[in-house]
Amino acid sequence: MQATTAIPRPPRNGSINAVQKEDTPIHGWYRFVLSYPPHLVRQYLSGFKVGPSDLVLDPFCGTGTTLVEAKKLGIPSVGCDAHPFAALASRVKTTWNLSADLLRTTLKNILRRASRVSSTHGLGELSFTALMLQEAPAPQPNGFQLTEEEEKLLPAGFLSQRPLQRLLILRDEIERQTAETPQAIHEFLLLALAHVIANGAGNFAFGPEIYRTKPKPDYDVLGHFARHADLMIGELAAAQARGLAATPAQVLCDDARELTEVPGNIAAVITSPPYPNEKDYTRTTRVESILLRLLTDKASLRGVKESLLRSNTRNVFVNDTDSGEVEEFPSIQSVCRAIERRRVELGKDSGFERLYHKVVSHYFGGMRRHLRALRPKLRPGAKLAYVVGDQLSFLMVPVATSKLLAEVAEAEGYRTIGCELWRERVGTKVRNSPTNEKTVRVREEVLLLEKAEP
Ligand SMILES: C[S@@+](CC[C@H](N)C(=O)[O-])C[C@H]1O[C@@H](n2cnc3c(N)ncnc32)[C@H](O)[C@@H]1O
């Protein structure tokens, strides 16, 4: 297994990671750009021979691809994510016993009131022409604004003023109209709001890293919300009509390094933990998390970061100790030393660059804690699939994630039963000399493990 290979041709390319058209219902309610596709989950559920009498776990469930796919197949599941927004997304996407009639009535009441309030505050309906021409009156202060603390959390330029005001009016109306309904109805509509933010109202996109786009002076927030919530309700009703609602799916907001509340007798794990790279998972969903009041100030952001596996320099803290778990692994220590050596050679001296090697050791230490907490929850012979990508994020030093993870897993009572290439991604260009540039491909693999019996 190699961390990188020189070009040419990849055996499989990016399209393998795309969601197939027939899989969009429910999966499409809200997805991370980096989520794996439903057909990957199907492949391993089938390969592991998991059926309706088994329990599947995704300990890093993100936006719930494993859980939704298991539920579609009538297989009970448990998911866990330490980020409250990911947990909310997964919870909504696996709660299929809501009344579609109540949702429709509530949606109409929200739209009616939000439309009236918006007009009163100078935010009337938007014509498509006005949007195309990017003509919008200058935003006026109207009381709909973030708190000072929330403002500080919002990445600069990620949301323009008028779309923000429209979103806040809509959020207030969701809160008002669902005050007396079950919490699940409230969260369902909040997830539709999150979709509007991430797929239209915000000035950001993913490529795959989150980046700022041209600012939108205005956006048809209510129109997008109405269409998306209506689609979600239709897909929910269709799943109910097919008798799929009863299969249990439990979602916990929990740290996978502890798994305190996860039940036992797990037959299979299909998951994709973070990779050791510079991706800050709290930034990918930052705007949605603020608007949904899941992140309210710096302390709450720090709390979430601390509960996440260390995988980037933005979530490493002075008192972190996970690295101590992998001191006896020469392979991991040698990668960390190589990163630190390269940093010194290149004269890279910033605070973040100095943390690169620590991220890697905390990452594998955290994964070791996760695997240790998981083992007693697994039934004998349980099978596990971990989708992980090799990395070059730290000064181009190769980190062979699946190979190193397999070593850690073996030390915690697992047997490696395979490692399959999922896809190759084009990595950064490496410049060997001013005239010689080389593109490298980075492997994303599925590490297959089995609970080993003593
Ligand atoms: C690669 S994403 C998973 C994507 C998922 N497969 C999907 O389909 O959306 C990794 C997830 O791990 C979560 N995570 C990171 N550290 C965690 C921890 N210590 N415990 C639980 N979840 C964690 C992140 O919040 C993120 O949602």
The ligand as an ORCA input file, in Angstrom:
! r2SCAN-3c Opt
* xyz 0 1
  C     -15.849     12.398      6.823
  S     -17.125     12.981      7.851
  C     -18.300     11.699      7.750
  C     -19.187     11.856      6.553
  C     -20.264     10.809      6.520
  N     -19.760      9.528      6.064
  C     -21.414     11.242      5.636
  O     -21.866     10.434      4.833
  O     -21.865     12.391      5.742
  C     -16.435     12.772      9.444
  C     -17.375     13.147     10.574
  O     -16.718     12.799     11.789
  C     -17.169     13.700     12.772
  N     -16.255     13.613     13.924
  C     -15.030     14.132     14.069
  N     -14.516     13.809     15.270
  C     -15.445     13.048     15.894
  C     -15.478     12.405     17.150
  N     -14.472     12.476     18.027
  N     -16.569     11.686     17.463
  C     -17.612     11.598     16.592
  N     -17.641     12.214     15.403
  C     -16.561     12.924     15.039
  C     -17.185     15.042     12.051
  O     -18.027     15.952     12.739
  C     -17.721     14.634     10.686
  O     -19.107     14.802     10.641
*
